[in-house]
Amino acid sequence: MKFETNRRNFLIGAASVSAIGTFSGCASLCKGCGKIRLAAVGVMGKGFSDWLPMIKSGLAELVAMCDADATMLKAAQDTFNKQRAKGKIAFDLDLSKIPFYTDYRKMLDDQNKLQIQAMTVSTPDHMHAAIAVRAMKMGIHVYVQKPLVRTLWEAKYFGDTAKECGVITQLGNQGSGGDGFRRNVEILQSGILGDVKEVHVWTNRPIWPQGFTAMKAATTRDIVPVPAGLDWNAWLGVAAGRPYRKPYDAGTPEARFATGIFHRFNWRGYFDFGAGAFGDMACHTMNLPFRGLELGIVKDAECTQIEESNSVAFPTKSTVKLTYAARESKARPGVKLPEVTLYWYDGDQQKDGDKKLADLMPAVVAMDQYKGKVPRTGCLVVGSKGILCSCADYGQDAFIALNGEKVAKNTKDHEACKAIPVTLPRCQGAAAGGMDKSSGAASLSADGHYIEFLTAINGTSPMFAETHSRCYADVEYSIPLMEGILVGTVAQQVPGKLKWCTKKQRFDCDAANTLVKPVIREGFKF
């Protein structure tokens, strides 16, 4: 596809190229040009744990910050100061000296002055594509938090834009950078499990309001003034306009993590802003089977179980069945891999010891640490020669039991796994596999996944054959992964078996097709 580039953006891009150096398409690499000039859109929560590791690496400097909630700038400074006081950060940083915006459009309008080379996008899901696509068209490389985008139309547009503009992208499923994860991918790709036709992935999410509670709050809570510091128009962005609603009452279950109906945090459960539990966790928990089994084209989806289905928010609990097409193995040329049925379970179905998964993995639940129960998050790969299970969200640990083995072993200790060769490049940096839970369980501070994004921009990291990029989670991987996830979210909204054609970007169902493209409000087109 080709893009209409207006004169203003062309001049911005040209100025950026002359300042930065090597030019490819409308993007530029930063070989030998010093620290990468980084902008952060979304400065707290995942935003904080996205931009901070890049600054800590010494490879980037913050040149602009943006958050629709201006109060987050002080929160970020306070959090930074606390970590510095604890010895977790070895340098000073005064965020008040960095240009700050509440509207990303105004920040990008200042590109001639800011000369941004890379950007983190750590906002609610509905704004990922709008921000990242506009940045990519200006030659800016983007690190975008999971789930990358919210709709199927955005997924294709995002991928086409990245390729057309020659930019580096990295999906924020940071577990991809871990040595343990990449080793487990190698083990699955080796074919040790034989023919794999069945996968199960489950999560304890949602941990925010969904279902009838969220629907009622979004439609009946009192309309109140927007809090000071919040740019409500910028926060809504592409989404249809609506009033600000009275927050949940403090101390109630709905306010477990945040009181706001939409902002902050609780947006994830709404169709207009988030992608539910699928969007929150599938980029992590589906990551290992998707990579290891070389999954690609999703053929169909059906929601086989659902609780509290409604027109506003994702259900409180669901089971979705996805079918992935047979394909040729790239890891083992000449080998045909069979069609795979992947079952997704959300709503914390393992909380009460759901028996069906336990029966599928007796060698795993027989391990001392599980005491006969299935952990509340994980993935299970079922093959003709055995099973592999990861009960860690990021796939960094996995257990394997070949046929006839009564108790599973860690893949690091299983003799059959030790003989499998190393085929994937590992991330640069000593902390490539390290977990840092100081700012949330999902944080990987100074992790190689972030460093890989920066070294890819510098052109100094190894190439991945899978993505034809120096980033392991670039678009040739992230777009097919997202397509399956987003087909699943449509199945949660439209009953019955839905057939999806990736070539035509259409379902065989009119109701489902209305959900392919998002609402894009005037003034936020991208």
C-alpha positions as CSV (number, residue, x, y, z in Angstrom):
1,M,0.0,0.0,0.0
2,K,1.1,3.6,-0.5
3,F,0.4,6.5,1.7
4,E,-0.6,10.1,1.0
5,T,2.2,12.2,2.6
6,N,1.4,15.9,3.0
7,R,4.0,18.5,2.5
8,R,4.3,19.3,6.2
9,N,5.0,15.7,7.2
10,F,7.4,15.3,4.2
11,L,9.4,18.3,5.4
12,I,9.4,16.9,9.0
13,G,10.6,13.6,7.8
14,A,13.3,15.2,5.6
15,A,14.5,17.3,8.5
16,S,14.7,14.2,10.7
17,V,16.7,12.2,8.1
18,S,19.2,15.0,7.7
19,A,19.7,15.2,11.4
20,I,19.9,11.4,12.0
21,G,21.6,9.8,9.1
22,T,20.9,6.6,7.3
23,F,17.6,6.6,5.4
24,S,15.4,3.7,4.5
25,G,11.8,4.3,3.2
26,C,10.6,7.1,5.5
27,A,12.5,5.8,8.5
28,S,16.0,6.3,9.7
29,L,18.5,4.2,11.6
30,C,20.7,5.8,14.2
31,K,24.1,4.3,13.5
32,G,26.8,6.2,15.3
33,C,24.6,9.1,16.2
34,G,24.7,8.9,20.0
35,K,21.8,8.3,22.2
36,I,18.4,7.6,20.6
37,R,16.0,10.5,21.1
38,L,13.0,8.8,22.8
39,A,9.5,10.1,23.5
40,A,7.2,8.4,26.0
41,V,3.4,8.4,25.4
42,G,1.9,7.2,28.7
43,V,4.3,7.9,31.5
44,M,3.1,5.8,34.5
45,G,2.0,2.2,35.0
46,K,3.3,0.3,32.0
47,G,4.5,3.5,30.6
48,F,7.0,4.0,33.4
49,S,8.3,0.4,33.1
50,D,8.6,0.8,29.3
51,W,10.6,4.1,29.1
52,L,12.7,3.7,32.2
53,P,14.6,0.5,31.1
54,M,15.5,2.3,27.9
55,I,16.9,5.2,29.7
56,K,18.7,3.0,32.2
57,S,20.3,1.2,29.3
58,G,22.3,4.3,28.4
59,L,21.2,3.9,24.8
60,A,18.4,6.5,24.8
61,E,17.5,9.9,26.2
62,L,14.0,11.3,27.0
63,V,13.2,14.3,24.8
64,A,9.4,14.4,25.2
65,M,6.7,13.0,27.3
66,C,2.9,12.8,26.8
67,D,0.0,11.7,29.0
68,A,-3.6,12.7,28.8
69,D,-3.5,12.9,32.6
70,A,-1.1,15.6,33.5
71,T,-1.0,14.5,37.1
72,M,1.0,11.4,36.0
73,L,4.1,13.5,35.4
74,K,4.5,14.1,39.1
75,A,3.6,10.5,39.9
76,A,6.4,9.4,37.5
77,Q,8.9,11.7,39.1
78,D,7.9,10.5,42.6
79,T,8.2,6.9,41.6
80,F,11.6,7.6,39.9
81,N,12.9,9.3,43.1
82,K,11.8,6.4,45.3
83,Q,13.6,3.9,43.1
84,R,16.6,6.1,43.1
85,A,16.6,6.3,46.9
86,K,16.4,2.5,47.1
87,G,19.5,2.2,44.9
88,K,17.7,0.8,41.9
89,I,18.6,3.8,39.7
90,A,22.1,5.3,39.6
91,F,21.4,8.6,37.9
92,D,19.2,11.8,38.4
93,L,16.4,12.8,36.1
94,D,14.3,15.9,36.4
95,L,11.2,15.3,34.3
96,S,10.1,18.9,34.7
97,K,12.8,19.9,32.2
98,I,11.5,17.5,29.5
99,P,8.7,18.9,27.2
100,F,5.4,17.5,28.3
101,Y,2.1,17.2,26.4
102,T,-1.4,15.9,27.2
103,D,-2.2,15.5,23.5
104,Y,0.1,13.3,21.3
105,R,-1.0,15.2,18.2
106,K,0.5,18.4,19.5
107,M,3.7,16.6,20.5
108,L,4.1,15.2,17.0
109,D,3.3,18.6,15.5
110,D,6.5,19.7,17.3
111,Q,8.7,17.1,15.6
112,N,10.8,19.7,13.9
113,K,11.9,20.9,17.3
114,L,11.9,17.6,19.2
115,Q,13.5,15.4,16.6
116,I,12.0,12.2,18.1
117,Q,13.6,9.0,16.7
118,A,11.8,6.4,18.8
119,M,8.6,6.3,20.9
120,T,7.0,4.1,23.6
121,V,3.2,3.8,23.3
122,S,1.8,2.7,26.6
123,T,-1.8,4.0,26.6
124,P,-5.2,2.4,26.7
125,D,-5.6,-0.1,23.8
126,H,-7.9,2.0,21.7
127,M,-5.1,4.6,21.1
128,H,-2.2,2.3,20.3
129,A,-2.7,2.3,16.5
130,A,-3.7,6.0,16.2
131,I,-0.5,7.1,17.9
132,A,1.9,4.5,16.5
133,V,0.7,4.8,12.9
134,R,1.0,8.6,12.9
135,A,4.5,8.3,14.4
136,M,5.6,5.6,12.0
137,K,4.5,7.7,9.0
138,M,6.9,10.3,10.3
139,G,9.8,7.8,10.4
140,I,9.6,7.2,14.2
141,H,10.4,3.7,15.4
142,V,7.8,2.5,17.9
143,Y,7.7,0.2,21.0
144,V,4.0,-0.5,21.5
145,Q,2.5,-2.2,24.6
146,K,0.4,-5.3,24.2
147,P,-2.1,-5.9,22.7
148,L,-0.5,-3.7,19.9
149,V,-3.9,-2.7,18.5
150,R,-7.6,-3.2,19.4
151,T,-9.2,-4.1,16.1
152,L,-8.4,-6.3,13.0
153,W,-8.5,-3.3,10.6
154,E,-5.9,-1.6,12.8
155,A,-3.7,-4.7,12.8
156,K,-3.4,-4.8,9.0
157,Y,-3.0,-1.0,8.8
158,F,-0.3,-1.1,11.5
159,G,1.7,-3.9,9.7
160,D,1.4,-2.3,6.3
161,T,2.5,1.1,7.6
162,A,5.5,-0.3,9.4
163,K,6.7,-2.1,6.3
164,E,6.0,0.8,4.0
165,C,7.9,3.2,6.2
166,G,10.7,0.8,7.1
167,V,10.5,1.4,10.8
168,I,11.5,-0.9,13.7
169,T,8.6,-2.0,15.9
170,Q,8.5,-4.1,19.0
171,L,5.4,-5.5,20.6
172,G,5.4,-5.1,24.4
173,N,5.2,-8.7,25.4
174,Q,8.5,-8.3,27.2
175,G,8.8,-12.0,28.1
176,S,9.9,-12.6,24.5
177,G,13.3,-11.3,25.4
178,G,14.0,-13.9,28.1
179,D,16.6,-16.6,27.5
180,G,14.2,-19.2,29.1
181,F,11.4,-18.2,26.8
182,R,13.6,-18.5,23.7
183,R,14.9,-21.8,24.8
184,N,11.4,-23.2,25.2
185,V,10.5,-22.0,21.7
186,E,13.5,-23.9,20.4
187,I,12.3,-27.0,22.2
188,L,8.8,-26.8,20.7
189,Q,10.1,-26.0,17.2
190,S,12.3,-29.1,17.3
191,G,9.3,-31.3,17.0
192,I,10.0,-33.2,20.2
193,L,6.2,-33.5,20.9
194,G,5.4,-35.0,17.6
195,D,2.2,-33.8,15.9
196,V,0.6,-31.1,17.9
197,K,-3.1,-30.5,17.2
198,E,-4.3,-29.1,20.6
199,V,-3.4,-26.2,22.8
200,H,-5.0,-24.8,25.9
201,V,-4.3,-21.3,27.3
202,W,-5.9,-20.0,30.5
203,T,-5.7,-16.9,32.7
204,N,-6.9,-15.5,36.0
205,R,-8.0,-12.2,34.2
206,P,-10.1,-10.1,34.3
207,I,-9.1,-8.5,37.6
208,W,-11.0,-5.3,36.7
209,P,-14.7,-4.8,36.2
210,Q,-16.3,-6.5,33.2
211,G,-19.8,-8.0,32.4
212,F,-22.9,-6.5,33.9
213,T,-21.1,-4.4,36.6
214,A,-19.0,-2.6,34.0
215,M,-22.0,-2.1,31.7
216,K,-24.1,-0.6,34.5
217,A,-21.3,1.7,35.6
218,A,-20.7,3.0,32.1
219,T,-24.3,3.8,31.4
220,T,-25.9,4.7,34.8
221,R,-23.3,6.3,37.1
222,D,-23.8,10.0,37.6
223,I,-22.1,12.4,35.1
224,V,-19.6,14.5,37.0
225,P,-16.9,17.1,36.1
226,V,-13.7,15.8,34.6
227,P,-10.9,15.8,37.2
228,A,-8.3,18.5,37.2
229,G,-5.4,17.7,35.0
230,L,-7.2,15.2,32.8
231,D,-7.5,16.1,29.1
232,W,-10.7,14.1,28.5
233,N,-10.8,14.8,24.8
234,A,-7.3,13.5,24.3
235,W,-7.9,10.5,26.5
236,L,-11.0,9.5,24.5
237,G,-9.1,10.0,21.3
238,V,-10.5,8.0,18.5
239,A,-13.4,6.7,20.6
240,A,-16.9,8.2,20.4
241,G,-17.5,11.1,22.8
242,R,-19.1,10.4,26.1
243,P,-19.3,12.1,29.5
244,Y,-17.1,11.5,32.5
245,R,-18.8,9.2,35.0
246,K,-18.7,9.2,38.8
247,P,-16.0,6.8,40.0
248,Y,-16.6,3.6,41.9
249,D,-16.8,4.0,45.6
250,A,-13.5,3.4,47.3
251,G,-13.2,0.0,49.1
252,T,-15.6,-1.8,46.8
253,P,-14.5,-4.8,44.7
254,E,-14.8,-2.7,41.5
255,A,-12.3,-0.3,42.9
256,R,-9.7,-2.9,43.7
257,F,-7.0,-1.3,41.6
258,A,-8.6,2.0,40.5
259,T,-11.8,3.9,41.2
260,G,-12.4,5.3,37.7
261,I,-15.1,3.8,35.5
262,F,-12.8,4.2,32.5
263,H,-9.7,6.1,33.5
264,R,-7.6,4.8,35.0
265,F,-7.0,1.1,34.5
266,N,-10.6,0.0,34.3
267,W,-10.9,0.9,30.6
268,R,-9.6,-2.6,29.7
269,G,-12.9,-4.3,30.2
270,Y,-14.8,-2.1,27.7
271,F,-15.2,-2.9,23.9
272,D,-14.6,0.8,23.0
273,F,-11.3,1.1,24.9
274,G,-9.8,-2.3,25.6
275,A,-9.6,-5.9,24.4
276,G,-10.5,-7.6,27.7
277,A,-8.6,-10.5,29.2
278,F,-7.6,-11.6,25.7
279,G,-5.9,-8.3,25.0
280,D,-4.2,-8.1,28.4
281,M,-2.7,-11.6,28.6
282,A,-2.8,-13.6,25.4
283,C,0.2,-11.7,24.0
284,H,2.1,-13.3,26.9
285,T,0.4,-16.6,27.6
286,M,-0.2,-17.5,23.9
287,N,3.3,-16.4,23.0
288,L,5.1,-19.7,23.6
289,P,2.7,-22.0,21.7
290,F,2.3,-19.4,18.9
291,R,6.0,-19.2,18.5
292,G,6.9,-22.8,19.2
293,L,4.3,-24.2,16.9
294,E,4.9,-21.6,14.2
295,L,1.2,-20.7,14.2
296,G,0.0,-18.2,11.6
297,I,-3.4,-18.0,9.8
298,V,-6.4,-18.3,12.1
299,K,-9.4,-19.9,10.2
300,D,-12.3,-19.6,12.6
301,A,-13.4,-18.9,16.2
302,E,-16.3,-19.7,18.4
303,C,-17.1,-18.7,22.0
304,T,-18.3,-21.9,23.5
305,Q,-19.0,-20.6,27.0
306,I,-19.8,-17.1,28.2
307,E,-21.1,-15.4,31.3
308,E,-22.6,-11.9,31.5
309,S,-22.6,-11.2,27.8
310,N,-23.6,-7.6,27.0
311,S,-23.2,-4.9,24.4
312,V,-20.8,-2.6,26.3
313,A,-18.2,-4.7,28.2
314,F,-16.4,-8.0,27.8
315,P,-17.9,-11.0,29.7
316,T,-16.8,-12.0,33.2
317,K,-15.9,-15.5,32.0
318,S,-15.6,-17.2,28.6
319,T,-14.1,-20.0,26.6
320,V,-13.1,-19.4,23.0
321,K,-12.1,-22.0,20.5
322,L,-9.7,-20.9,17.7
323,T,-8.6,-23.0,14.7
324,Y,-5.2,-22.3,13.1
325,A,-4.4,-23.6,9.6
326,A,-1.9,-26.3,8.7
327,R,1.4,-24.8,7.6
328,E,5.0,-25.5,6.4
329,S,7.6,-25.4,9.2
330,K,10.3,-22.8,8.8
331,A,12.3,-24.2,11.6
332,R,12.3,-27.7,10.0
333,P,12.0,-27.1,6.2
334,G,10.0,-29.8,4.4
335,V,7.9,-30.6,7.5
336,K,4.1,-30.0,7.3
337,L,2.6,-29.0,10.6
338,P,-1.0,-30.0,11.2
339,E,-4.1,-27.8,11.9
340,V,-4.2,-26.7,15.6
341,T,-7.2,-26.1,17.8
342,L,-6.4,-23.6,20.5
343,Y,-8.8,-23.2,23.5
344,W,-8.7,-19.9,25.4
345,Y,-10.1,-19.7,29.0
346,D,-10.6,-16.4,30.9
347,G,-12.4,-15.5,34.0
348,D,-10.1,-17.4,36.4
349,Q,-11.7,-20.8,35.6
350,Q,-8.9,-22.6,37.5
351,K,-9.7,-20.8,40.8
352,D,-12.1,-23.6,41.8
353,G,-10.0,-26.4,40.4
354,D,-11.7,-26.9,37.0
355,K,-11.0,-30.6,36.4
356,K,-10.8,-30.8,32.6
357,L,-7.3,-29.2,32.4
358,A,-6.0,-31.3,35.3
359,D,-7.1,-34.5,33.4
360,L,-5.1,-33.3,30.3
361,M,-1.9,-32.8,32.3
362,P,-1.6,-35.4,35.1
363,A,2.2,-35.4,34.8
364,V,2.3,-31.7,35.6
365,V,-0.2,-31.6,38.4
366,A,1.8,-34.6,39.9
367,M,4.8,-32.3,40.4
368,D,5.4,-31.4,44.1
369,Q,4.8,-27.7,43.6
370,Y,1.3,-28.1,42.2
371,K,-0.1,-30.7,44.6
372,G,-2.6,-32.0,42.1
373,K,-4.0,-28.6,41.0
374,V,-3.6,-26.7,37.8
375,P,-2.1,-23.2,38.4
376,R,-4.4,-20.3,37.6
377,T,-2.4,-19.1,34.6
378,G,-0.6,-21.0,31.9
379,C,-0.5,-22.8,28.6
380,L,-0.5,-26.5,27.7
381,V,0.7,-28.0,24.4
382,V,-0.6,-31.5,23.6
383,G,1.4,-33.6,21.1
384,S,1.4,-37.2,19.9
385,K,4.6,-37.8,21.8
386,G,4.0,-35.9,25.0
387,I,3.0,-32.6,26.5
388,L,4.7,-29.3,27.4
389,C,3.2,-26.9,29.9
390,S,4.3,-23.4,31.1
391,C,2.7,-22.1,34.2
392,A,4.6,-18.8,34.0
393,D,2.9,-15.9,32.1
394,Y,6.0,-15.2,30.1
395,G,6.9,-18.8,29.1
396,Q,10.3,-18.5,30.8
397,D,9.8,-21.8,32.6
398,A,8.2,-24.9,31.1
399,F,7.7,-28.5,32.0
400,I,7.7,-31.5,29.7
401,A,6.6,-35.1,29.9
402,L,7.0,-37.5,27.1
403,N,4.7,-40.4,26.6
404,G,5.1,-42.9,29.5
405,E,6.6,-40.4,31.9
406,K,4.5,-40.0,35.1
407,V,6.0,-36.7,36.4
408,A,7.0,-33.8,34.2
409,K,10.4,-32.2,34.4
410,N,11.6,-28.7,33.8
411,T,12.8,-28.4,30.2
412,K,16.2,-27.3,31.6
413,D,16.6,-30.7,33.2
414,H,15.0,-33.1,30.8
415,E,17.7,-35.2,28.9
416,A,15.8,-35.1,25.6
417,C,15.7,-31.3,25.7
418,K,19.4,-30.9,26.4
419,A,20.3,-32.3,23.0
420,I,18.2,-29.7,21.1
421,P,20.5,-27.1,19.5
422,V,20.4,-23.4,20.2
423,T,19.0,-21.7,17.1
424,L,17.7,-18.3,18.2
425,P,19.9,-15.2,19.0
426,R,19.7,-14.2,22.6
427,C,19.1,-10.6,23.8
428,Q,22.1,-8.5,24.6
429,G,22.5,-7.4,28.2
430,A,23.1,-9.2,31.5
431,A,19.5,-8.8,32.6
432,A,18.0,-10.4,29.5
433,G,16.0,-13.0,31.5
434,G,15.7,-11.2,34.8
435,M,12.3,-10.4,36.4
436,D,11.9,-7.2,38.4
437,K,8.6,-7.1,40.3
438,S,9.3,-3.8,42.0
439,S,6.8,-1.9,39.8
440,G,4.4,-4.6,39.0
441,A,4.5,-8.3,38.1
442,A,4.6,-7.5,34.4
443,S,7.7,-5.4,34.7
444,L,11.1,-6.5,33.3
445,S,13.4,-3.7,34.3
446,A,16.5,-3.2,32.1
447,D,15.3,-6.2,30.2
448,G,16.9,-7.3,26.9
449,H,13.5,-6.9,25.1
450,Y,13.8,-3.1,25.5
451,I,17.5,-3.1,24.7
452,E,16.8,-5.2,21.6
453,F,14.5,-2.5,20.4
454,L,17.2,0.2,20.8
455,T,20.0,-1.9,19.3
456,A,17.8,-2.7,16.4
457,I,17.4,1.0,15.7
458,N,21.2,1.3,16.1
459,G,21.6,-1.6,13.6
460,T,23.9,-3.5,16.1
461,S,21.8,-6.5,17.1
462,P,21.5,-9.8,15.2
463,M,18.8,-10.4,12.6
464,F,15.9,-12.8,13.1
465,A,15.0,-14.9,10.1
466,E,11.4,-15.1,11.4
467,T,10.7,-11.4,11.4
468,H,13.4,-10.2,8.9
469,S,14.2,-7.7,11.6
470,R,16.5,-7.2,14.5
471,C,13.5,-7.2,16.8
472,Y,12.0,-10.6,17.8
473,A,8.6,-9.1,18.2
474,D,8.4,-7.0,15.0
475,V,5.4,-6.9,12.7
476,E,6.0,-10.2,10.8
477,Y,5.4,-11.9,14.2
478,S,3.1,-9.5,16.0
479,I,0.5,-9.0,13.4
480,P,-0.3,-12.7,12.9
481,L,-0.4,-13.2,16.7
482,M,-2.7,-10.2,17.1
483,E,-5.0,-11.4,14.3
484,G,-5.8,-14.6,16.1
485,I,-6.3,-12.8,19.4
486,L,-8.6,-10.2,17.9
487,V,-10.7,-12.8,16.0
488,G,-11.2,-14.3,19.5
489,T,-12.4,-10.9,20.9
490,V,-15.0,-10.7,18.1
491,A,-16.2,-14.2,18.9
492,Q,-16.8,-13.0,22.5
493,Q,-19.2,-10.4,21.0
494,V,-20.9,-12.4,18.2
495,P,-22.4,-15.8,18.9
496,G,-21.8,-18.9,16.7
497,K,-18.9,-20.2,14.7
498,L,-17.2,-17.3,12.8
499,K,-15.1,-18.1,9.8
500,W,-12.3,-15.5,9.1
501,C,-10.5,-14.9,5.8
502,T,-7.2,-13.1,6.4
503,K,-6.8,-12.4,2.7
504,K,-10.2,-10.6,2.4
505,Q,-10.1,-9.4,6.0
506,R,-13.7,-10.4,6.4
507,F,-15.9,-12.8,8.4
508,D,-18.7,-14.9,7.0
509,C,-21.0,-13.0,9.3
510,D,-22.3,-9.4,8.8
511,A,-22.5,-8.8,12.6
512,A,-18.9,-9.7,13.0
513,N,-17.8,-7.6,10.1
514,T,-19.2,-4.5,11.8
515,L,-16.5,-5.0,14.5
516,V,-13.5,-5.3,12.1
517,K,-12.9,-1.5,11.9
518,P,-13.0,0.8,14.9
519,V,-14.9,4.1,15.4
520,I,-12.4,6.9,14.6
521,R,-13.7,10.3,15.8
522,E,-13.2,13.4,13.7
523,G,-9.8,15.0,14.5
524,F,-8.1,11.7,15.4
525,K,-7.9,10.1,12.0
526,F,-4.7,8.4,11.2
